[in-house]
Amino acid sequence: MARTSLDDGAPLSALDGVSGPLTLRCTSSEGAWARIVELARAARLPVGVWAERPPSPAEIALAADAGVRELGLALHGARSEVHDWHASAGSFESALRALGVARTHGIRTAVLSRITRSNARVLVELPSLLKASGVALWVLAWPRAEGDAFTAVVPRLGLGVPPALAALERARRVGLEARVAGVPACVLGPFASSALPASPRAFGARCAGCASRPACSGVDAAYLARFGEAELRAMDELASTRPEPSLAPLARLGLS
């Protein structure tokens, strides 16, 4: 059944005819969480919420009472100095608190971590923390290459992907469901089955004839223009995929 996704600014009338899974995206704007609760209560359905800022314990309690059963958050490191550099001061502690409170209310959680120049080498620290926090799905996401200064954030594939794959392997060992999004299939190697479908970006000349291209996210055109395509290669066979986790549509809202 198709999942309906709405932002917190959607009117209640947007719920007309919605009878299947519902995912809501909560922005950081004033009053956004109150609107999420209103939409969830009016939907009278199990609801998933992607929150761009960690909700407070009181907000989570209200959401749980309104029918929210899934919560997605960003967490970019297992230490405050790592995550807060990517977000804002104090958001690491807020995110951990939100995960704990959600767990007490029976809300399943998904966490998205962006792979950046600053955190790539310490992503391997996250799986144990997320597993202990009861997280059901972890998604490692390649950041968009946008703007003139994107190289300050976006690593080379050859530098950022290997530590991300080590983090995926660590997640497997601790029993944490983990996937990767936005990374070309050809550089994932044996982890290609961990890729989540994502909106396609751009492709290089080397991608022509690649068997995995129909399901590959490619890379951003700005990345190709800056670094070239030497890290890419055409694959002879379509990369195998695993069934998509139920929380994947929720985590995917954090990719936008």
Residue pairs with C-beta under 8 A, 6 or more apart in sequence:
1 20
1 21
2 20
3 20
3 21
3 22
3 23
3 249
4 18
4 20
4 21
4 22
4 23
5 22
5 23
5 24
5 25
5 249
5 253
6 14
6 15
6 22
6 23
6 24
6 25
6 39
7 24
7 25
7 27
8 24
8 25
8 26
8 27
8 29
8 32
8 33
8 35
8 36
8 39
9 27
9 35
10 39
12 38
12 39
12 42
15 22
15 39
15 42
15 43
18 43
18 45
19 45
20 45
21 45
21 46
21 48
21 249
22 40
22 43
22 45
22 46
22 47
22 48
23 47
23 48
23 49
23 50
23 70
23 249
23 250
23 253
24 36
24 39
24 40
24 47
24 48
24 49
24 50
25 49
25 50
25 52
25 253
25 256
26 32
26 33
26 36
26 49
26 50
26 51
26 52
26 53
26 55
27 52
28 52
28 53
33 51
33 55
33 59
33 62
33 63
36 49
36 63
36 68
37 59
37 62
37 63
37 66
37 68
38 66
39 47
40 47
40 49
40 63
40 66
40 67
40 68
41 66
41 67
43 67
44 67
45 67
46 67
46 69
46 70
47 66
47 67
47 68
47 69
47 70
48 68
48 69
48 70
48 71
48 72
48 247
48 249
48 250
49 63
49 68
49 70
49 71
49 72
49 250
50 72
50 250
50 251
50 253
50 254
51 71
51 72
51 73
51 98
52 74
53 91
53 94
54 73
54 91
54 94
54 95
54 97
54 98
55 63
55 71
55 98
56 94
56 98
57 97
57 98
57 101
60 68
60 71
60 98
60 101
60 102
60 105
60 107
61 101
61 105
63 71
63 107
64 102
64 105
64 106
64 107
68 107
69 106
69 107
69 108
70 107
70 108
70 109
70 110
70 247
70 250
71 98
71 102
71 107
71 108
71 109
71 110
72 109
72 110
72 111
72 112
72 247
72 250
72 251
72 253
72 254
73 95
73 98
73 99
73 109
73 110
73 111
73 112
74 87
74 95
74 111
74 112
74 113
74 114
74 254
75 83
75 92
75 95
75 96
75 111
75 112
75 113
75 126
75 130
76 82
76 83
76 86
76 87
76 113
76 114
76 116
76 119
77 83
77 85
77 86
77 92
77 113
77 119
77 122
77 123
77 125
77 126
78 122
78 125
78 126
78 128
78 129
79 92
79 122
79 125
80 92
80 93
82 92
82 118
82 119
82 122
83 91
83 92
83 95
84 90
84 91
84 92
85 118
86 114
86 116
86 118
86 119
96 133
99 109
99 111
99 133
99 134
99 135
100 133
100 134
102 108
102 109
103 109
103 133
103 134
108 136
108 247
109 133
109 134
109 135
109 136
109 137
110 135
110 136
110 137
110 138
110 139
110 247
110 248
110 250
110 251
111 126
111 130
111 135
111 137
111 138
111 139
111 251
112 138
112 139
112 141
112 251
112 254
112 255
113 119
113 123
113 126
113 138
113 139
113 140
113 141
114 141
114 142
114 143
115 123
115 140
115 141
115 142
115 143
115 155
115 160
115 161
115 164
115 183
116 143
116 153
116 154
116 155
116 160
117 152
117 153
117 154
117 155
117 159
117 160
118 153
120 155
120 159
120 160
120 163
120 164
121 163
123 140
123 163
123 164
123 166
123 167
124 163
124 166
124 167
124 170
126 138
126 167
127 138
127 167
127 170
127 171
127 173
127 174
127 176
127 178
128 170
128 174
130 138
130 171
130 176
131 171
131 174
131 175
131 176
135 176
136 177
136 245
136 247
137 177
137 178
137 179
137 245
137 247
137 248
137 251
138 171
138 176
138 177
138 178
138 179
139 178
139 179
139 180
139 181
139 196
139 248
139 251
139 252
139 254
140 164
140 167
140 168
140 178
140 179
140 180
140 181
141 180
141 181
141 182
141 254
141 255
142 154
142 160
142 180
142 181
142 182
142 183
142 217
143 150
143 153
143 154
143 182
144 150
144 154
144 182
144 220
145 154
145 219
145 220
145 221
145 222
145 223
145 226
146 220
146 222
150 222
150 223
150 226
151 226
154 160
154 223
156 227
156 231
157 183
157 184
157 187
157 219
157 227
157 231
158 187
158 231
161 183
161 187
161 188
164 180
164 183
165 188
165 189
165 191
167 178
168 178
168 180
168 191
168 194
169 191
171 177
171 178
172 178
177 245
178 194
179 194
179 195
179 196
179 245
179 248
179 251
180 188
180 191
180 194
180 195
180 196
181 195
181 196
181 198
181 217
181 251
181 252
181 255
182 198
182 201
182 217
182 255
183 195
183 217
184 216
184 217
184 218
184 219
184 232
185 192
185 195
185 210
185 212
185 215
185 216
185 217
185 235
185 239
186 210
186 212
186 216
186 232
186 233
186 234
186 235
187 231
187 232
188 194
188 195
188 239
192 212
192 239
192 240
192 241
193 239
193 240
193 241
193 242
194 242
195 215
195 217
195 239
195 241
196 244
196 248
196 251
196 252
197 215
197 217
197 244
198 217
198 252
198 255
199 217
200 216
200 217
200 218
201 217
201 218
201 219
201 220
201 221
202 218
202 219
202 220
202 221
202 223
202 224
203 213
203 216
203 218
203 219
204 219
204 224
204 228
204 229
204 232
205 229
206 229
206 232
206 233
206 234
207 213
207 216
207 218
207 229
207 232
207 234
208 234
209 234
210 216
210 233
210 234
210 235
211 234
211 235
211 236
211 237
211 238
212 235
212 237
212 238
212 239
214 238
215 238
215 239
215 241
216 239
219 232
